[in-house]
Structure formats: C-alpha cells, structure tokens
Amino acid sequence: MKARNLKFWQPMIHPAATHKTSPKIICAGEGVEVTDIDGHRTLDAVGGLWNVNLGYSCQPIKDAITEQLETLPYYSSFPGVATDKAIELSHALADWFAEDGMQRAFYT
C-alpha cells in the first residue's frame, strides 16, 4: 500500500514532497481514534477537520445516513426544486441561529 501511494496526490503539499517519506496510511476510525495499516492507534486531534466532530463510527449518525441513503441519496436543489430534508434542516438552522440573525441556509 505504501508503494502504491505514488499515484495519490496529497492535498496541501507539493507533489514532490509526498514521495520523500512514507505517509501514515489510515484505514479505520472509531470514536476519537484512527488506526493505520500497521495497526497503530492514534488520537485524532484534527477530527477530519470538520466532518467527524462527533467521532468516527457514531451510530446515530450512521443510522441517519443509512436511512437517508435508502430514501433519497441525492437530489439537486437547482432553481425551482427542493427536498424535504433540506427545508427541514434550513428551518432547524434558522431557529438555532435566530439570535445571530440567520434567516436562510445555503448548501453547496
């Protein structure tokens, strides 16, 4: 796997620098820890930057994702179209941040 890394262009680093040392290759995560391909477990203090702030393999999140994938995995919100979940989330966010003046949500 480490030898195959030559085909992977890592973000935020010059491509030539990625081949000077072997990267830590992460293959699993649970709670606040990640495991590399050699079996070493490490505290993930970065938290995927912003998308696993409740930890890896959080069962309620996995259940919600699975349910949504079964119902409607994706639909574009181009002009004239919306999804029920996008509307529900927009209202929840507007309520949550009402004190800060948030009135609408925009998704990318």
NORNORTA-V102527 format. One record per helix or strand of 2 or more residues. SS is the DSSP state (A for helix, B for strand). FROM is the first residue (numbers start at 1). TO is the last residue. If there is no record, write none. Layout:
# NORNORTA-V102527
SS & FROM & TO
SS & FROM & TO
This chain:
# NORNORTA-V102527
A & 3 & 7
A & 15 & 19
B & 26 & 31
B & 33 & 36
B & 41 & 43
A & 59 & 71
A & 84 & 96
A & 98 & 100
